[in-house]
Amino acid sequence: MSTHSKNEIDRRKILTAAAALTVAPWVGSARAQTSGSPASSLTTAATRRLGPFQVFPIGLGCQWRPGAASGAVNDLYASSTDRKDAINLIRHAVDRGVTLIDTAEAYGPFMSEEIVGEALQGVRNRVVLSTKFGFDIEPGSGARRGGLNSRPEHIRQVVDAQLRRLRTDRIDLLYQHRVDPQVPIEDVAGAIKDLAREGKVLHYGLSEPGLGTVRRAHAVHPVAVIQNEYSMLWRGPEARVLPLCEELGIGFVCWSPLGMGFLTGSVTATTRFDERDFRASVPRFAPDALAANMSLVTLVVTWARRKNATPAQIALAWLSARKPWIVPIPGTTNVAHLEENISAAALSFSADESKELDIALAAILIRGERLPPPVLAATGIEAVPRL
Ligand SMILES: NC(=O)c1ccc[n+]([C@@H]2O[C@H](COP(=O)([O-])OP(=O)(O)OC[C@H]3O[C@@H](n4cnc5c(N)ncnc54)[C@H](OP(=O)(O)O)[C@@H]3O)[C@@H](O)[C@H]2O)c1
């Protein structure tokens, strides 16, 4: 038997045993490694704990869709690249030590997972690979049928397709993208527990869930990570979500940690977004709200000067400083921006600086909702009770 296949069998045995545990196996553990985790060779100095994982403090979000031009790879905003450069960007991130890669079935749909899968060939074992299921997407064509679908048989189908696209034998962290109100979360967690027994999924998370749903899911199979929007621009998780994570030993990943680019200083009071730019439909970026919200950018730019850093670095370092188990996943199509974001891991605030910055931040009231109404309506949802 080759060493590779023996390791593979050992890994699956460990996973099967871990999946049988009913409590978060990492809670209270001095070493936050996943059994058989690809992150196990990392040094701890440059990493932080994220639920069961040890990861570099800054991850990489890969949320791309096809652009109008042939071969174009666009983000949700105004940035564009192509497939070759997107692959090179991910490889560059891994070479520089980034270990948390985030994507989703819905990004493209399928395109982002395909790019990530190709980029990780040969370096797969160096990263925590996270992706998401949960939207009702036609498996063959990738057409969105509208709405959500977390029925267990659909989850199984999606995971098998994701493993093929990602060119891997396991997903390290699989999120439910949005809670499906029609499917009891116990059924979702049960399906994932089965996938964990089979070694196809190592850990799971929830994105923008209702808090009762988190507790119910956690009782069936430990929730590893919650992924919600969190940034200097949107601090909603501080009230109830972060305390719940702390209580249950769940890691927290921040999406849109740069406020969809707003916190980088690239948006001004007079910026008007193209209709293909997602920000055109976001109330907090509507002209009146945008002008009012620029005081936050002024604050971030002031701190960037003071700390000899960039605004993006201030925004990311501020998140990292909130809790040792928080990891932002900035999205970028640009290697220079990637480098800048990675360097934020070396930036810290003294206790006095943190206090001063927090007081200044608290004085700024953000105007306008964080998401368009139909998108916002799908957040904080509780799954139907199991009868
Ligand atoms: N769970 C969910 O529901 C959910 C929702 C949204 C996003 N996400 C995840 O979160 C990730 C990040 O969120 P996001 O992309 O929405 O927002 P973000 O990370 O807050 O902002 C991304 C934007 O900032 C720009 N940017 C990045 N670094 C920069 C830098 N150093 N200087 C100047 N501009 C910079 C990018 O443009 P350039 O390409 O030009 O750098 C891009 O337009 C996504 O990729 C996705 O994986 C998850």
The ligand as an SDF file (V2000), in Angstrom:
LIG
                    3D

 48 52  0  0  0  0  0  0  0  0999 V2000
  -21.2690   34.7550    3.4080 N   0  0  0  0  0  0  0  0  0  0  0  0
  -21.7330   35.6950    2.6340 C   0  0  0  0  0  0  0  0  0  0  0  0
  -22.9440   35.8580    2.4880 O   0  0  0  0  0  0  0  0  0  0  0  0
  -20.7870   36.5950    1.9060 C   0  0  0  0  0  0  0  0  0  0  0  0
  -21.2360   37.7780    1.3130 C   0  0  0  0  0  0  0  0  0  0  0  0
  -20.3210   38.5790    0.6640 C   0  0  0  0  0  0  0  0  0  0  0  0
  -18.9830   38.2230    0.6110 C   0  0  0  0  0  0  0  0  0  0  0  0
  -18.5720   37.0560    1.1810 N   0  0  0  0  0  0  0  0  0  0  0  0
  -17.1440   36.6590    1.1560 C   0  0  0  0  0  0  0  0  0  0  0  0
  -16.3800   37.7300    1.6830 O   0  0  0  0  0  0  0  0  0  0  0  0
  -15.3320   38.0540    0.7800 C   0  0  0  0  0  0  0  0  0  0  0  0
  -14.9730   39.5280    0.8710 C   0  0  0  0  0  0  0  0  0  0  0  0
  -16.1140   40.3530    0.7670 O   0  0  0  0  0  0  0  0  0  0  0  0
  -16.3300   41.4250   -0.3830 P   0  0  0  0  0  0  0  0  0  0  0  0
  -15.4950   41.1170   -1.5590 O   0  0  0  0  0  0  0  0  0  0  0  0
  -17.8000   41.5500   -0.5340 O   0  0  0  0  0  0  0  0  0  0  0  0
  -15.8810   42.8070    0.2460 O   0  0  0  0  0  0  0  0  0  0  0  0
  -14.5170   43.4220    0.7900 P   0  0  0  0  0  0  0  0  0  0  0  0
  -13.5000   42.3820    0.9760 O   0  0  0  0  0  0  0  0  0  0  0  0
  -14.9220   44.2550    1.9450 O   0  0  0  0  0  0  0  0  0  0  0  0
  -14.0990   44.4260   -0.3920 O   0  0  0  0  0  0  0  0  0  0  0  0
  -13.6850   43.9620   -1.6340 C   0  0  0  0  0  0  0  0  0  0  0  0
  -13.3930   45.1770   -2.5010 C   0  0  0  0  0  0  0  0  0  0  0  0
  -12.3130   45.9140   -1.9410 O   0  0  0  0  0  0  0  0  0  0  0  0
  -11.2840   46.1010   -2.9280 C   0  0  0  0  0  0  0  0  0  0  0  0
  -10.0010   45.9400   -2.2160 N   0  0  0  0  0  0  0  0  0  0  0  0
   -9.5140   44.8360   -1.6030 C   0  0  0  0  0  0  0  0  0  0  0  0
   -8.3390   45.0950   -1.0210 N   0  0  0  0  0  0  0  0  0  0  0  0
   -8.0520   46.3760   -1.3170 C   0  0  0  0  0  0  0  0  0  0  0  0
   -6.9600   47.2270   -0.9810 C   0  0  0  0  0  0  0  0  0  0  0  0
   -5.9440   46.8080   -0.2290 N   0  0  0  0  0  0  0  0  0  0  0  0
   -6.9990   48.5120   -1.4500 N   0  0  0  0  0  0  0  0  0  0  0  0
   -8.0220   48.9660   -2.1990 C   0  0  0  0  0  0  0  0  0  0  0  0
   -9.0950   48.2020   -2.5410 N   0  0  0  0  0  0  0  0  0  0  0  0
   -9.0970   46.9270   -2.0840 C   0  0  0  0  0  0  0  0  0  0  0  0
  -11.5110   45.0390   -3.9630 C   0  0  0  0  0  0  0  0  0  0  0  0
  -11.1280   45.5150   -5.2360 O   0  0  0  0  0  0  0  0  0  0  0  0
   -9.7700   44.9960   -5.9560 P   0  0  0  0  0  0  0  0  0  0  0  0
  -10.1480   43.7080   -6.5940 O   0  0  0  0  0  0  0  0  0  0  0  0
   -9.5000   46.0690   -6.9360 O   0  0  0  0  0  0  0  0  0  0  0  0
   -8.7490   44.8500   -4.9010 O   0  0  0  0  0  0  0  0  0  0  0  0
  -13.0180   44.8110   -3.8950 C   0  0  0  0  0  0  0  0  0  0  0  0
  -13.6750   45.6830   -4.7820 O   0  0  0  0  0  0  0  0  0  0  0  0
  -15.8790   37.6330   -0.5970 C   0  0  0  0  0  0  0  0  0  0  0  0
  -14.8570   37.4240   -1.5160 O   0  0  0  0  0  0  0  0  0  0  0  0
  -16.6200   36.3610   -0.2440 C   0  0  0  0  0  0  0  0  0  0  0  0
  -15.6950   35.2740   -0.1820 O   0  0  0  0  0  0  0  0  0  0  0  0
  -19.4500   36.2470    1.8220 C   0  0  0  0  0  0  0  0  0  0  0  0
  1  2  1  0
  2  3  2  0
  2  4  1  0
  4  5  1  0
  4 48  2  0
  5  6  2  0
  6  7  1  0
  7  8  2  0
  8  9  1  0
  8 48  1  0
  9 10  1  0
  9 46  1  0
 10 11  1  0
 11 12  1  0
 11 44  1  0
 12 13  1  0
 13 14  1  0
 14 15  2  0
 14 16  1  0
 14 17  1  0
 17 18  1  0
 18 19  2  0
 18 20  1  0
 18 21  1  0
 21 22  1  0
 22 23  1  0
 23 24  1  0
 23 42  1  0
 24 25  1  0
 25 26  1  0
 25 36  1  0
 26 27  1  0
 26 35  1  0
 27 28  2  0
 28 29  1  0
 29 30  1  0
 29 35  2  0
 30 31  1  0
 30 32  2  0
 32 33  1  0
 33 34  2  0
 34 35  1  0
 36 37  1  0
 36 42  1  0
 37 38  1  0
 38 39  2  0
 38 40  1  0
 38 41  1  0
 42 43  1  0
 44 45  1  0
 44 46  1  0
 46 47  1  0
M  CHG  2   8   1  16  -1
M  END
$$$$
